[in-house]
């Protein structure tokens, strides 16, 4: 295939290719723009605009992928938690995701959800619903929505403190133990 034939090659799923390329660049610490992503993906500089009106739209699509990945990590094949220690493991998985994928985590939570982006709103809502369902299962007589917000706030706060260097740990296990301990300490105050 000649160089001109390669440059005009039609991608089967250009949107997926662009998202994959953007994710690699984001998580690799490379600054990216729609033009840089097009160059890296081997498509014309205008090709990304067929799927994303601007960088914000691309970042929103990355955030949706991130929420889906986070939900998969939280589920981990375990299903809904049945006990307080199981809930603490949700918090551990949340913080571990943030520390493993910090750039994506910041894209997911760095800006408010765009009310016009149904996919991003649904993805964020799915996370809140999973937490509410989990808390409702363990604490059936409590306000699951309020508890989900509190639990999310605790896990997110710990993740942010680690990402910002305010909390430090020598190992992932040390992080996990601190997250478990904080979650269980808060949960045990009312009992």
Secondary structure, DSSP 8 states (H G I E B T S, - for coil): --HHHHHT---TTHHHHHHHHHHHHHHTT----HHHHHHHHTS-TTGGGGT-SSHHHHHHHHHHHHHHHHHHHHHTTT-S--SHHHHHHHHHHHHHHHHHSHHHHHHHHSS---TT-HHHHHHHHHHHHHHHHHHHHH-TTS-HHHHHHHHHHHHHHHHHHHHTTSS--SSHHHHHHHHHHHHHHHHHHT-
